[in-house]
Amino acid sequence: MKKLLPGLLCCIGTVGMATTSWEPCRTPSEARAIAESETLGEAVTVRRILQSDGTRGWEVLVHMAGRARGWRCMVD
């Protein structure tokens, strides 16, 4: 029993840590920060859009330094 108890306590302690919380992006500044960090560019505009599954998201236009083209990012 002494060997079994630490193993059970270890499993119980890791159950909460294994799950991650996911929250939708709520503000334009959050969407801007996510797009800039993922593309390493500078966000130019952010606007609210309706996505194909009926949910709302953010469209972020990102300018890439030293390039003629940029990215159009969709952030949930």
PDB file with SEQRES, HELIX, SHEET and CRYST1 records, atoms N, CA, C and O in Angstrom:
SEQRES   1 A   76  MET LYS LYS LEU LEU PRO GLY LEU LEU CYS CYS ILE GLY          
SEQRES   2 A   76  THR VAL GLY MET ALA THR THR SER TRP GLU PRO CYS ARG          
SEQRES   3 A   76  THR PRO SER GLU ALA ARG ALA ILE ALA GLU SER GLU THR          
SEQRES   4 A   76  LEU GLY GLU ALA VAL THR VAL ARG ARG ILE LEU GLN SER          
SEQRES   5 A   76  ASP GLY THR ARG GLY TRP GLU VAL LEU VAL HIS MET ALA          
SEQRES   6 A   76  GLY ARG ALA ARG GLY TRP ARG CYS MET VAL ASP                  
HELIX    1 AA1 LEU A    4  ALA A   18  1                                  15    
HELIX    2 AA2 PRO A   28  THR A   39  1                                  12    
SHEET    1 AA1 3 GLU A  42  LEU A  50  0                                        
SHEET    2 AA1 3 ARG A  56  HIS A  63 -1                                        
SHEET    3 AA1 3 TRP A  71  VAL A  75 -1                                        
CRYST1    1.000    1.000    1.000  90.00  90.00  90.00 P 1           1          
ATOM      1  N   MET A   1       0.826  -1.199   0.000  1.00  0.00           N  
ATOM      2  CA  MET A   1       0.000   0.000   0.000  1.00  0.00           C  
ATOM      3  C   MET A   1       0.868   1.259   0.000  1.00  0.00           C  
ATOM      4  O   MET A   1       0.495   2.280  -0.578  1.00  0.00           O  
ATOM      5  N   LYS A   2       2.030   1.175   0.655  1.00  0.00           N  
ATOM      6  CA  LYS A   2       2.899   2.347   0.725  1.00  0.00           C  
ATOM      7  C   LYS A   2       3.419   2.738  -0.654  1.00  0.00           C  
ATOM      8  O   LYS A   2       3.630   3.922  -0.914  1.00  0.00           O  
ATOM      9  N   LYS A   3       3.630   1.766  -1.545  1.00  0.00           N  
ATOM     10  CA  LYS A   3       4.125   2.064  -2.882  1.00  0.00           C  
ATOM     11  C   LYS A   3       3.003   2.561  -3.793  1.00  0.00           C  
ATOM     12  O   LYS A   3       3.252   3.321  -4.729  1.00  0.00           O  
ATOM     13  N   LEU A   4       1.786   2.140  -3.523  1.00  0.00           N  
ATOM     14  CA  LEU A   4       0.658   2.505  -4.361  1.00  0.00           C  
ATOM     15  C   LEU A   4       0.189   3.944  -4.114  1.00  0.00           C  
ATOM     16  O   LEU A   4      -0.194   4.637  -5.057  1.00  0.00           O  
ATOM     17  N   LEU A   5       0.216   4.385  -2.888  1.00  0.00           N  
ATOM     18  CA  LEU A   5      -0.296   5.706  -2.531  1.00  0.00           C  
ATOM     19  C   LEU A   5       0.446   6.863  -3.218  1.00  0.00           C  
ATOM     20  O   LEU A   5      -0.219   7.755  -3.745  1.00  0.00           O  
ATOM     21  N   PRO A   6       1.784   6.894  -3.240  1.00  0.00           N  
ATOM     22  CA  PRO A   6       2.446   8.003  -3.960  1.00  0.00           C  
ATOM     23  C   PRO A   6       2.123   8.018  -5.452  1.00  0.00           C  
ATOM     24  O   PRO A   6       2.019   9.087  -6.054  1.00  0.00           O  
ATOM     25  N   GLY A   7       1.966   6.842  -6.049  1.00  0.00           N  
ATOM     26  CA  GLY A   7       1.614   6.775  -7.465  1.00  0.00           C  
ATOM     27  C   GLY A   7       0.235   7.349  -7.733  1.00  0.00           C  
ATOM     28  O   GLY A   7       0.035   8.055  -8.721  1.00  0.00           O  
ATOM     29  N   LEU A   8      -0.714   7.051  -6.863  1.00  0.00           N  
ATOM     30  CA  LEU A   8      -2.065   7.594  -7.013  1.00  0.00           C  
ATOM     31  C   LEU A   8      -2.076   9.107  -6.819  1.00  0.00           C  
ATOM     32  O   LEU A   8      -2.746   9.825  -7.561  1.00  0.00           O  
ATOM     33  N   LEU A   9      -1.345   9.586  -5.834  1.00  0.00           N  
ATOM     34  CA  LEU A   9      -1.294  11.025  -5.600  1.00  0.00           C  
ATOM     35  C   LEU A   9      -0.646  11.753  -6.770  1.00  0.00           C  
ATOM     36  O   LEU A   9      -1.044  12.864  -7.121  1.00  0.00           O  
ATOM     37  N   CYS A  10       0.351  11.121  -7.366  1.00  0.00           N  
ATOM     38  CA  CYS A  10       1.012  11.724  -8.520  1.00  0.00           C  
ATOM     39  C   CYS A  10       0.037  11.833  -9.692  1.00  0.00           C  
ATOM     40  O   CYS A  10       0.006  12.859 -10.373  1.00  0.00           O  
ATOM     41  N   CYS A  11      -0.754  10.794  -9.934  1.00  0.00           N  
ATOM     42  CA  CYS A  11      -1.726  10.817 -11.031  1.00  0.00           C  
ATOM     43  C   CYS A  11      -2.817  11.847 -10.788  1.00  0.00           C  
ATOM     44  O   CYS A  11      -3.227  12.549 -11.713  1.00  0.00           O  
ATOM     45  N   ILE A  12      -3.281  11.941  -9.571  1.00  0.00           N  
ATOM     46  CA  ILE A  12      -4.334  12.904  -9.252  1.00  0.00           C  
ATOM     47  C   ILE A  12      -3.823  14.330  -9.428  1.00  0.00           C  
ATOM     48  O   ILE A  12      -4.560  15.198  -9.894  1.00  0.00           O  
ATOM     49  N   GLY A  13      -2.580  14.576  -9.063  1.00  0.00           N  
ATOM     50  CA  GLY A  13      -2.013  15.914  -9.182  1.00  0.00           C  
ATOM     51  C   GLY A  13      -1.818  16.366 -10.614  1.00  0.00           C  
ATOM     52  O   GLY A  13      -1.845  17.567 -10.884  1.00  0.00           O  
ATOM     53  N   THR A  14      -1.622  15.439 -11.542  1.00  0.00           N  
ATOM     54  CA  THR A  14      -1.358  15.832 -12.924  1.00  0.00           C  
ATOM     55  C   THR A  14      -2.615  15.939 -13.772  1.00  0.00           C  
ATOM     56  O   THR A  14      -2.539  16.425 -14.901  1.00  0.00           O  
ATOM     57  N   VAL A  15      -3.755  15.510 -13.284  1.00  0.00           N  
ATOM     58  CA  VAL A  15      -4.982  15.562 -14.080  1.00  0.00           C  
ATOM     59  C   VAL A  15      -5.346  16.999 -14.410  1.00  0.00           C  
ATOM     60  O   VAL A  15      -5.699  17.291 -15.552  1.00  0.00           O  
ATOM     61  N   GLY A  16      -5.272  17.891 -13.456  1.00  0.00           N  
ATOM     62  CA  GLY A  16      -5.612  19.285 -13.699  1.00  0.00           C  
ATOM     63  C   GLY A  16      -4.624  19.982 -14.611  1.00  0.00           C  
ATOM     64  O   GLY A  16      -4.999  20.898 -15.342  1.00  0.00           O  
ATOM     65  N   MET A  17      -3.373  19.566 -14.581  1.00  0.00           N  
ATOM     66  CA  MET A  17      -2.358  20.220 -15.393  1.00  0.00           C  
ATOM     67  C   MET A  17      -2.400  19.758 -16.841  1.00  0.00           C  
ATOM     68  O   MET A  17      -1.910  20.464 -17.723  1.00  0.00           O  
ATOM     69  N   ALA A  18      -2.973  18.597 -17.106  1.00  0.00           N  
ATOM     70  CA  ALA A  18      -2.996  18.067 -18.467  1.00  0.00           C  
ATOM     71  C   ALA A  18      -3.996  18.809 -19.346  1.00  0.00           C  
ATOM     72  O   ALA A  18      -3.831  18.860 -20.564  1.00  0.00           O  
ATOM     73  N   THR A  19      -5.016  19.376 -18.748  1.00  0.00           N  
ATOM     74  CA  THR A  19      -6.010  20.094 -19.538  1.00  0.00           C  
ATOM     75  C   THR A  19      -5.571  21.542 -19.714  1.00  0.00           C  
ATOM     76  O   THR A  19      -5.020  22.147 -18.795  1.00  0.00           O  
ATOM     77  N   THR A  20      -5.815  22.087 -20.883  1.00  0.00           N  
ATOM     78  CA  THR A  20      -5.492  23.488 -21.132  1.00  0.00           C  
ATOM     79  C   THR A  20      -6.778  24.251 -21.373  1.00  0.00           C  
ATOM     80  O   THR A  20      -7.735  23.715 -21.932  1.00  0.00           O  
ATOM     81  N   SER A  21      -6.796  25.485 -20.954  1.00  0.00           N  
ATOM     82  CA  SER A  21      -7.993  26.296 -21.183  1.00  0.00           C  
ATOM     83  C   SER A  21      -7.824  27.064 -22.484  1.00  0.00           C  
ATOM     84  O   SER A  21      -6.751  27.596 -22.767  1.00  0.00           O  
ATOM     85  N   TRP A  22      -8.873  27.117 -23.260  1.00  0.00           N  
ATOM     86  CA  TRP A  22      -8.867  27.847 -24.519  1.00  0.00           C  
ATOM     87  C   TRP A  22      -9.964  28.873 -24.456  1.00  0.00           C  
ATOM     88  O   TRP A  22     -11.120  28.543 -24.191  1.00  0.00           O  
ATOM     89  N   GLU A  23      -9.614  30.105 -24.695  1.00  0.00           N  
ATOM     90  CA  GLU A  23     -10.600  31.175 -24.719  1.00  0.00           C  
ATOM     91  C   GLU A  23     -10.527  31.886 -26.058  1.00  0.00           C  
ATOM     92  O   GLU A  23      -9.437  32.077 -26.596  1.00  0.00           O  
ATOM     93  N   PRO A  24     -11.668  32.279 -26.606  1.00  0.00           N  
ATOM     94  CA  PRO A  24     -11.634  33.012 -27.877  1.00  0.00           C  
ATOM     95  C   PRO A  24     -11.028  34.398 -27.686  1.00  0.00           C  
ATOM     96  O   PRO A  24     -11.048  34.963 -26.592  1.00  0.00           O  
ATOM     97  N   CYS A  25     -10.508  34.910 -28.746  1.00  0.00           N  
ATOM     98  CA  CYS A  25      -9.923  36.253 -28.754  1.00  0.00           C  
ATOM     99  C   CYS A  25     -11.070  37.260 -28.694  1.00  0.00           C  
ATOM    100  O   CYS A  25     -11.954  37.228 -29.550  1.00  0.00           O  
ATOM    101  N   ARG A  26     -11.074  38.139 -27.717  1.00  0.00           N  
ATOM    102  CA  ARG A  26     -12.215  39.023 -27.503  1.00  0.00           C  
ATOM    103  C   ARG A  26     -12.000  40.466 -27.968  1.00  0.00           C  
ATOM    104  O   ARG A  26     -12.965  41.154 -28.300  1.00  0.00           O  
ATOM    105  N   THR A  27     -10.767  40.924 -27.994  1.00  0.00           N  
ATOM    106  CA  THR A  27     -10.532  42.329 -28.323  1.00  0.00           C  
ATOM    107  C   THR A  27      -9.643  42.458 -29.558  1.00  0.00           C  
ATOM    108  O   THR A  27      -8.881  41.544 -29.875  1.00  0.00           O  
ATOM    109  N   PRO A  28      -9.738  43.592 -30.256  1.00  0.00           N  
ATOM    110  CA  PRO A  28      -8.864  43.791 -31.414  1.00  0.00           C  
ATOM    111  C   PRO A  28      -7.387  43.843 -31.034  1.00  0.00           C  
ATOM    112  O   PRO A  28      -6.530  43.437 -31.820  1.00  0.00           O  
ATOM    113  N   SER A  29      -7.088  44.333 -29.851  1.00  0.00           N  
ATOM    114  CA  SER A  29      -5.680  44.385 -29.442  1.00  0.00           C  
ATOM    115  C   SER A  29      -5.116  42.984 -29.217  1.00  0.00           C  
ATOM    116  O   SER A  29      -3.941  42.742 -29.494  1.00  0.00           O  
ATOM    117  N   GLU A  30      -5.942  42.056 -28.716  1.00  0.00           N  
ATOM    118  CA  GLU A  30      -5.508  40.660 -28.576  1.00  0.00           C  
ATOM    119  C   GLU A  30      -5.239  40.041 -29.943  1.00  0.00           C  
ATOM    120  O   GLU A  30      -4.223  39.375 -30.138  1.00  0.00           O  
ATOM    121  N   ALA A  31      -6.154  40.262 -30.889  1.00  0.00           N  
ATOM    122  CA  ALA A  31      -5.992  39.720 -32.243  1.00  0.00           C  
ATOM    123  C   ALA A  31      -4.749  40.295 -32.905  1.00  0.00           C  
ATOM    124  O   ALA A  31      -4.013  39.573 -33.578  1.00  0.00           O  
ATOM    125  N   ARG A  32      -4.514  41.572 -32.721  1.00  0.00           N  
ATOM    126  CA  ARG A  32      -3.332  42.233 -33.274  1.00  0.00           C  
ATOM    127  C   ARG A  32      -2.058  41.615 -32.699  1.00  0.00           C  
ATOM    128  O   ARG A  32      -1.118  41.327 -33.440  1.00  0.00           O  
ATOM    129  N   ALA A  33      -2.025  41.413 -31.395  1.00  0.00           N  
ATOM    130  CA  ALA A  33      -0.839  40.845 -30.745  1.00  0.00           C  
ATOM    131  C   ALA A  33      -0.574  39.416 -31.213  1.00  0.00           C  
ATOM    132  O   ALA A  33       0.579  39.043 -31.434  1.00  0.00           O  
ATOM    133  N   ILE A  34      -1.626  38.614 -31.366  1.00  0.00           N  
ATOM    134  CA  ILE A  34      -1.470  37.232 -31.826  1.00  0.00           C  
ATOM    135  C   ILE A  34      -0.932  37.206 -33.244  1.00  0.00           C  
ATOM    136  O   ILE A  34       0.001  36.458 -33.538  1.00  0.00           O  
ATOM    137  N   ALA A  35      -1.507  38.014 -34.129  1.00  0.00           N  
ATOM    138  CA  ALA A  35      -1.068  38.037 -35.531  1.00  0.00           C  
ATOM    139  C   ALA A  35       0.373  38.516 -35.656  1.00  0.00           C  
ATOM    140  O   ALA A  35       1.146  37.957 -36.434  1.00  0.00           O  
ATOM    141  N   GLU A  36       0.738  39.542 -34.898  1.00  0.00           N  
ATOM    142  CA  GLU A  36       2.109  40.047 -34.960  1.00  0.00           C  
ATOM    143  C   GLU A  36       3.110  39.028 -34.431  1.00  0.00           C  
ATOM    144  O   GLU A  36       4.199  38.884 -34.986  1.00  0.00           O  
ATOM    145  N   SER A  37       2.755  38.325 -33.370  1.00  0.00           N  
ATOM    146  CA  SER A  37       3.696  37.343 -32.816  1.00  0.00           C  
ATOM    147  C   SER A  37       3.841  36.122 -33.719  1.00  0.00           C  
ATOM    148  O   SER A  37       4.919  35.531 -33.786  1.00  0.00           O  
ATOM    149  N   GLU A  38       2.774  35.735 -34.414  1.00  0.00           N  
ATOM    150  CA  GLU A  38       2.841  34.557 -35.282  1.00  0.00           C  
ATOM    151  C   GLU A  38       3.553  34.836 -36.602  1.00  0.00           C  
ATOM    152  O   GLU A  38       4.217  33.951 -37.141  1.00  0.00           O  
ATOM    153  N   THR A  39       3.424  36.050 -37.128  1.00  0.00           N  
ATOM    154  CA  THR A  39       4.008  36.356 -38.438  1.00  0.00           C  
ATOM    155  C   THR A  39       5.290  37.172 -38.352  1.00  0.00           C  
ATOM    156  O   THR A  39       6.016  37.289 -39.340  1.00  0.00           O  
ATOM    157  N   LEU A  40       5.576  37.734 -37.192  1.00  0.00           N  
ATOM    158  CA  LEU A  40       6.733  38.612 -36.985  1.00  0.00           C  
ATOM    159  C   LEU A  40       6.670  39.848 -37.877  1.00  0.00           C  
ATOM    160  O   LEU A  40       7.696  40.367 -38.317  1.00  0.00           O  
ATOM    161  N   GLY A  41       5.447  40.310 -38.133  1.00  0.00           N  
ATOM    162  CA  GLY A  41       5.235  41.514 -38.924  1.00  0.00           C  
ATOM    163  C   GLY A  41       4.549  42.581 -38.091  1.00  0.00           C  
ATOM    164  O   GLY A  41       4.460  42.460 -36.869  1.00  0.00           O  
ATOM    165  N   GLU A  42       4.061  43.630 -38.751  1.00  0.00           N  
ATOM    166  CA  GLU A  42       3.372  44.720 -38.073  1.00  0.00           C  
ATOM    167  C   GLU A  42       1.920  44.759 -38.533  1.00  0.00           C  
ATOM    168  O   GLU A  42       1.647  44.904 -39.724  1.00  0.00           O  
ATOM    169  N   ALA A  43       0.988  44.631 -37.589  1.00  0.00           N  
ATOM    170  CA  ALA A  43      -0.435  44.644 -37.920  1.00  0.00           C  
ATOM    171  C   ALA A  43      -0.848  46.042 -38.365  1.00  0.00           C  
ATOM    172  O   ALA A  43      -0.569  47.032 -37.689  1.00  0.00           O  
ATOM    173  N   VAL A  44      -1.518  46.106 -39.513  1.00  0.00           N  
ATOM    174  CA  VAL A  44      -1.941  47.387 -40.074  1.00  0.00           C  
ATOM    175  C   VAL A  44      -3.392  47.665 -39.713  1.00  0.00           C  
ATOM    176  O   VAL A  44      -3.704  48.735 -39.190  1.00  0.00           O  
ATOM    177  N   THR A  45      -4.286  46.714 -39.986  1.00  0.00           N  
ATOM    178  CA  THR A  45      -5.704  46.887 -39.663  1.00  0.00           C  
ATOM    179  C   THR A  45      -6.248  45.627 -39.007  1.00  0.00           C  
ATOM    180  O   THR A  45      -5.768  44.518 -39.243  1.00  0.00           O  
ATOM    181  N   VAL A  46      -7.258  45.832 -38.180  1.00  0.00           N  
ATOM    182  CA  VAL A  46      -7.967  44.729 -37.526  1.00  0.00           C  
ATOM    183  C   VAL A  46      -9.449  45.014 -37.674  1.00  0.00           C  
ATOM    184  O   VAL A  46      -9.903  46.119 -37.377  1.00  0.00           O  
ATOM    185  N   ARG A  47     -10.215  44.015 -38.136  1.00  0.00           N  
ATOM    186  CA  ARG A  47     -11.667  44.206 -38.229  1.00  0.00           C  
ATOM    187  C   ARG A  47     -12.380  42.921 -37.847  1.00  0.00           C  
ATOM    188  O   ARG A  47     -11.843  41.823 -37.997  1.00  0.00           O  
ATOM    189  N   ARG A  48     -13.596  43.080 -37.353  1.00  0.00           N  
ATOM    190  CA  ARG A  48     -14.430  41.956 -36.927  1.00  0.00           C  
ATOM    191  C   ARG A  48     -15.058  41.325 -38.160  1.00  0.00           C  
ATOM    192  O   ARG A  48     -15.547  42.045 -39.031  1.00  0.00           O  
ATOM    193  N   ILE A  49     -15.058  39.986 -38.258  1.00  0.00           N  
ATOM    194  CA  ILE A  49     -15.636  39.297 -39.414  1.00  0.00           C  
ATOM    195  C   ILE A  49     -16.556  38.176 -38.946  1.00  0.00           C  
ATOM    196  O   ILE A  49     -16.470  37.708 -37.811  1.00  0.00           O  
ATOM    197  N   LEU A  50     -17.439  37.758 -39.852  1.00  0.00           N  
ATOM    198  CA  LEU A  50     -18.290  36.594 -39.632  1.00  0.00           C  
ATOM    199  C   LEU A  50     -17.659  35.428 -40.382  1.00  0.00           C  
ATOM    200  O   LEU A  50     -17.454  35.506 -41.593  1.00  0.00           O  
ATOM    201  N   GLN A  51     -17.351  34.352 -39.672  1.00  0.00           N  
ATOM    202  CA  GLN A  51     -16.698  33.207 -40.295  1.00  0.00           C  
ATOM    203  C   GLN A  51     -17.732  32.251 -40.871  1.00  0.00           C  
ATOM    204  O   GLN A  51     -18.928  32.392 -40.617  1.00  0.00           O  
ATOM    205  N   SER A  52     -17.269  31.283 -41.641  1.00  0.00           N  
ATOM    206  CA  SER A  52     -18.165  30.386 -42.366  1.00  0.00           C  
ATOM    207  C   SER A  52     -19.020  29.510 -41.454  1.00  0.00           C  
ATOM    208  O   SER A  52     -20.103  29.087 -41.859  1.00  0.00           O  
ATOM    209  N   ASP A  53     -18.565  29.230 -40.243  1.00  0.00           N  
ATOM    210  CA  ASP A  53     -19.355  28.389 -39.342  1.00  0.00           C  
ATOM    211  C   ASP A  53     -20.299  29.205 -38.460  1.00  0.00           C  
ATOM    212  O   ASP A  53     -20.892  28.670 -37.523  1.00  0.00           O  
ATOM    213  N   GLY A  54     -20.438  30.486 -38.753  1.00  0.00           N  
ATOM    214  CA  GLY A  54     -21.379  31.327 -38.023  1.00  0.00           C  
ATOM    215  C   GLY A  54     -20.792  32.019 -36.808  1.00  0.00           C  
ATOM    216  O   GLY A  54     -21.491  32.780 -36.140  1.00  0.00           O  
ATOM    217  N   THR A  55     -19.531  31.776 -36.507  1.00  0.00           N  
ATOM    218  CA  THR A  55     -18.902  32.432 -35.368  1.00  0.00           C  
ATOM    219  C   THR A  55     -18.236  33.726 -35.816  1.00  0.00           C  
ATOM    220  O   THR A  55     -18.038  33.955 -37.009  1.00  0.00           O  
ATOM    221  N   ARG A  56     -17.899  34.557 -34.860  1.00  0.00           N  
ATOM    222  CA  ARG A  56     -17.226  35.814 -35.162  1.00  0.00           C  
ATOM    223  C   ARG A  56     -15.739  35.652 -34.897  1.00  0.00           C  
ATOM    224  O   ARG A  56     -15.333  34.921 -33.993  1.00  0.00           O  
ATOM    225  N   GLY A  57     -14.942  36.333 -35.685  1.00  0.00           N  
ATOM    226  CA  GLY A  57     -13.500  36.305 -35.519  1.00  0.00           C  
ATOM    227  C   GLY A  57     -12.917  37.653 -35.901  1.00  0.00           C  
ATOM    228  O   GLY A  57     -13.645  38.637 -36.035  1.00  0.00           O  
ATOM    229  N   TRP A  58     -11.610  37.696 -36.076  1.00  0.00           N  
ATOM    230  CA  TRP A  58     -10.915  38.926 -36.430  1.00  0.00           C  
ATOM    231  C   TRP A  58     -10.083  38.702 -37.671  1.00  0.00           C  
ATOM    232  O   TRP A  58      -9.415  37.676 -37.800  1.00  0.00           O  
ATOM    233  N   GLU A  59     -10.120  39.658 -38.586  1.00  0.00           N  
ATOM    234  CA  GLU A  59      -9.246  39.649 -39.751  1.00  0.00           C  
ATOM    235  C   GLU A  59      -8.174  40.704 -39.506  1.00  0.00           C  
ATOM    236  O   GLU A  59      -8.480  41.875 -39.283  1.00  0.00           O  
ATOM    237  N   VAL A  60      -6.917  40.277 -39.551  1.00  0.00           N  
ATOM    238  CA  VAL A  60      -5.799  41.177 -39.293  1.00  0.00           C  
ATOM    239  C   VAL A  60      -4.926  41.232 -40.538  1.00  0.00           C  
ATOM    240  O   VAL A  60      -4.460  40.197 -41.014  1.00  0.00           O  
ATOM    241  N   LEU A  61      -4.701  42.428 -41.069  1.00  0.00           N  
ATOM    242  CA  LEU A  61      -3.781  42.609 -42.188  1.00  0.00           C  
ATOM    243  C   LEU A  61      -2.418  42.961 -41.613  1.00  0.00           C  
ATOM    244  O   LEU A  61      -2.276  43.922 -40.858  1.00  0.00           O  
ATOM    245  N   VAL A  62      -1.414  42.165 -41.985  1.00  0.00           N  
ATOM    246  CA  VAL A  62      -0.073  42.316 -41.423  1.00  0.00           C  
ATOM    247  C   VAL A  62       0.897  42.708 -42.527  1.00  0.00           C  
ATOM    248  O   VAL A  62       0.955  42.061 -43.572  1.00  0.00           O  
ATOM    249  N   HIS A  63       1.657  43.767 -42.290  1.00  0.00           N  
ATOM    250  CA  HIS A  63       2.689  44.226 -43.224  1.00  0.00           C  
ATOM    251  C   HIS A  63       4.017  43.604 -42.812  1.00  0.00           C  
ATOM    252  O   HIS A  63       4.392  43.621 -41.639  1.00  0.00           O  
ATOM    253  N   MET A  64       4.723  43.056 -43.802  1.00  0.00           N  
ATOM    254  CA  MET A  64       6.037  42.468 -43.548  1.00  0.00           C  
ATOM    255  C   MET A  64       7.102  43.477 -43.967  1.00  0.00           C  
ATOM    256  O   MET A  64       7.088  43.960 -45.099  1.00  0.00           O  
ATOM    257  N   ALA A  65       8.004  43.790 -43.081  1.00  0.00           N  
ATOM    258  CA  ALA A  65       9.062  44.768 -43.364  1.00  0.00           C  
ATOM    259  C   ALA A  65       9.966  44.252 -44.482  1.00  0.00           C  
ATOM    260  O   ALA A  65      10.405  43.103 -44.460  1.00  0.00           O  
ATOM    261  N   GLY A  66      10.236  45.114 -45.452  1.00  0.00           N  
ATOM    262  CA  GLY A  66      11.134  44.756 -46.543  1.00  0.00           C  
ATOM    263  C   GLY A  66      10.504  43.914 -47.634  1.00  0.00           C  
ATOM    264  O   GLY A  66      11.206  43.431 -48.521  1.00  0.00           O  
ATOM    265  N   ARG A  67       9.189  43.728 -47.586  1.00  0.00           N  
ATOM    266  CA  ARG A  67       8.497  42.935 -48.606  1.00  0.00           C  
ATOM    267  C   ARG A  67       7.331  43.726 -49.181  1.00  0.00           C  
ATOM    268  O   ARG A  67       6.747  44.578 -48.512  1.00  0.00           O  
ATOM    269  N   ALA A  68       7.005  43.426 -50.436  1.00  0.00           N  
ATOM    270  CA  ALA A  68       5.891  44.116 -51.087  1.00  0.00           C  
ATOM    271  C   ALA A  68       4.545  43.567 -50.626  1.00  0.00           C  
ATOM    272  O   ALA A  68       3.536  44.270 -50.676  1.00  0.00           O  
ATOM    273  N   ARG A  69       4.526  42.321 -50.181  1.00  0.00           N  
ATOM    274  CA  ARG A  69       3.276  41.685 -49.755  1.00  0.00           C  
ATOM    275  C   ARG A  69       3.307  41.392 -48.266  1.00  0.00           C  
ATOM    276  O   ARG A  69       4.360  41.364 -47.630  1.00  0.00           O  
ATOM    277  N   GLY A  70       2.110  41.173 -47.735  1.00  0.00           N  
ATOM    278  CA  GLY A  70       1.996  40.850 -46.322  1.00  0.00           C  
ATOM    279  C   GLY A  70       1.116  39.633 -46.117  1.00  0.00           C  
ATOM    280  O   GLY A  70       1.005  38.780 -46.997  1.00  0.00           O  
ATOM    281  N   TRP A  71       0.491  39.556 -44.950  1.00  0.00           N  
ATOM    282  CA  TRP A  71      -0.370  38.440 -44.587  1.00  0.00           C  
ATOM    283  C   TRP A  71      -1.762  38.948 -44.250  1.00  0.00           C  
ATOM    284  O   TRP A  71      -1.926  40.065 -43.760  1.00  0.00           O  
ATOM    285  N   ARG A  72      -2.762  38.118 -44.516  1.00  0.00           N  
ATOM    286  CA  ARG A  72      -4.110  38.336 -44.015  1.00  0.00           C  
ATOM    287  C   ARG A  72      -4.368  37.185 -43.052  1.00  0.00           C  
ATOM    288  O   ARG A  72      -4.466  36.031 -43.468  1.00  0.00           O  
ATOM    289  N   CYS A  73      -4.476  37.496 -41.784  1.00  0.00           N  
ATOM    290  CA  CYS A  73      -4.632  36.469 -40.749  1.00  0.00           C  
ATOM    291  C   CYS A  73      -6.062  36.463 -40.233  1.00  0.00           C  
ATOM    292  O   CYS A  73      -6.666  37.520 -40.046  1.00  0.00           O  
ATOM    293  N   MET A  74      -6.597  35.280 -40.005  1.00  0.00           N  
ATOM    294  CA  MET A  74      -7.898  35.117 -39.370  1.00  0.00           C  
ATOM    295  C   MET A  74      -7.655  34.591 -37.958  1.00  0.00           C  
ATOM    296  O   MET A  74      -7.057  33.530 -37.778  1.00  0.00           O  
ATOM    297  N   VAL A  75      -8.115  35.329 -36.970  1.00  0.00           N  
ATOM    298  CA  VAL A  75      -7.903  34.967 -35.572  1.00  0.00           C  
ATOM    299  C   VAL A  75      -9.259  34.705 -34.938  1.00  0.00           C  
ATOM    300  O   VAL A  75     -10.158  35.542 -35.023  1.00  0.00           O  
ATOM    301  N   ASP A  76      -9.412  33.546 -34.304  1.00  0.00           N  
ATOM    302  CA  ASP A  76     -10.656  33.205 -33.592  1.00  0.00           C  
ATOM    303  C   ASP A  76     -10.648  33.824 -32.216  1.00  0.00           C  
ATOM    304  O   ASP A  76     -11.603  33.656 -31.458  1.00  0.00           O  
TER     305      ASP A  76                                                      
END                                                                             
